[in-house]
Amino acid sequence: MNSIAINIEVIKKRIEKACLKVGRSGDEVKLLLATKTVPAEIIKQALIFENNLIGENKIQELSQKHTLLKNESVEFHFIGHLQTNKIKEVLKYANCIQSIDRIELVQKLNNRLQFEGRSMDVLIQVNTSYEESKFGVSPEKALSFAKEVSQYDTLKVKGLMTIGLFNSEKEKTRKCFKLLSNIRNEIAELALRNVDMMELSMGMSNDLEIAIEEGATIVRVGTAIFGSRIYPDSYYWDEQKDIK
Ligand SMILES: *Cc1c(COP(=O)(O)O)cnc(C)c1O
């Protein structure tokens, strides 16, 4: 086995162990490969599932890898900050947009989708850590935002996404994930049109166990599989900054 295959096995075990701890079944949690800066040839080594989820942060990388991996069994999720001038492009390649965070984006996505006569799966991104460097609707506004999004029939809301606080104090990170889970329950209770709350996308290389304990259904893992990156993550979250 090469190192990527070994790393994936380790992640699978971590997922299973965390599920076991809280009485969940391992197959309730999907592994999304966070593949920013990882070349397609390397990504291929990680495609061991029947259906593989890939998350990209930049449109340019999404488009390149979509082309290079088109013969593989992959589903592309957009997990970066989305500028409205990239909507046409993202819709060409993504199966799901996890970073819906403002109504201007919702309206423009809806316009384009109406024009194309189709719909798109999305997650609402919530800024559970209240950090200014992170995108997402504020937890207080998440309910009213979900209600607004539900008016747009082209957008099928499948759940929520968050990036937890990076902190060595695990309980602070857990608070973010608990908050997202509570918001999910509150939105689910509203039984809104076009909104189901099946997915909670939370947890990364360092905190996936806590996220799973708090109900994650998708964990997004990069570093623990592909190794570390040279740029800070805030760089990849912002679609305005382009990798040269
Ligand atoms: C990079 C990234 C991840 C994965 O982070 P790692 O710490 O490398 O596992 C998850 N979610 C988002 C939005 C990312 O940009």
The ligand as an SDF file (V2000), in Angstrom:
LIG
                    3D

 15 15  0  0  0  0  0  0  0  0999 V2000
   -8.8840   22.6170    3.5150 C   0  0  0  0  0  0  0  0  0  0  0  0
  -10.2460   22.4650    3.9850 C   0  0  0  0  0  0  0  0  0  0  0  0
  -10.6210   21.3300    4.7190 C   0  0  0  0  0  0  0  0  0  0  0  0
   -9.6490   20.2380    5.1090 C   0  0  0  0  0  0  0  0  0  0  0  0
   -8.7730   20.6720    6.0990 O   0  0  0  0  0  0  0  0  0  0  0  0
   -7.5890   19.7670    6.6700 P   0  0  0  0  0  0  0  0  0  0  0  0
   -7.2290   20.3800    7.9510 O   0  0  0  0  0  0  0  0  0  0  0  0
   -6.4970   19.8190    5.6590 O   0  0  0  0  0  0  0  0  0  0  0  0
   -8.1150   18.3870    6.8170 O   0  0  0  0  0  0  0  0  0  0  0  0
  -11.9490   21.2550    5.1190 C   0  0  0  0  0  0  0  0  0  0  0  0
  -12.8480   22.2120    4.8260 N   0  0  0  0  0  0  0  0  0  0  0  0
  -12.5230   23.3110    4.1240 C   0  0  0  0  0  0  0  0  0  0  0  0
  -13.5590   24.3290    3.8250 C   0  0  0  0  0  0  0  0  0  0  0  0
  -11.2060   23.4760    3.6870 C   0  0  0  0  0  0  0  0  0  0  0  0
  -10.8900   24.5750    3.0080 O   0  0  0  0  0  0  0  0  0  0  0  0
  1  2  1  0
  2  3  1  0
  2 14  2  0
  3  4  1  0
  3 10  2  0
  4  5  1  0
  5  6  1  0
  6  7  2  0
  6  8  1  0
  6  9  1  0
 10 11  1  0
 11 12  2  0
 12 13  1  0
 12 14  1  0
 14 15  1  0
M  END
$$$$
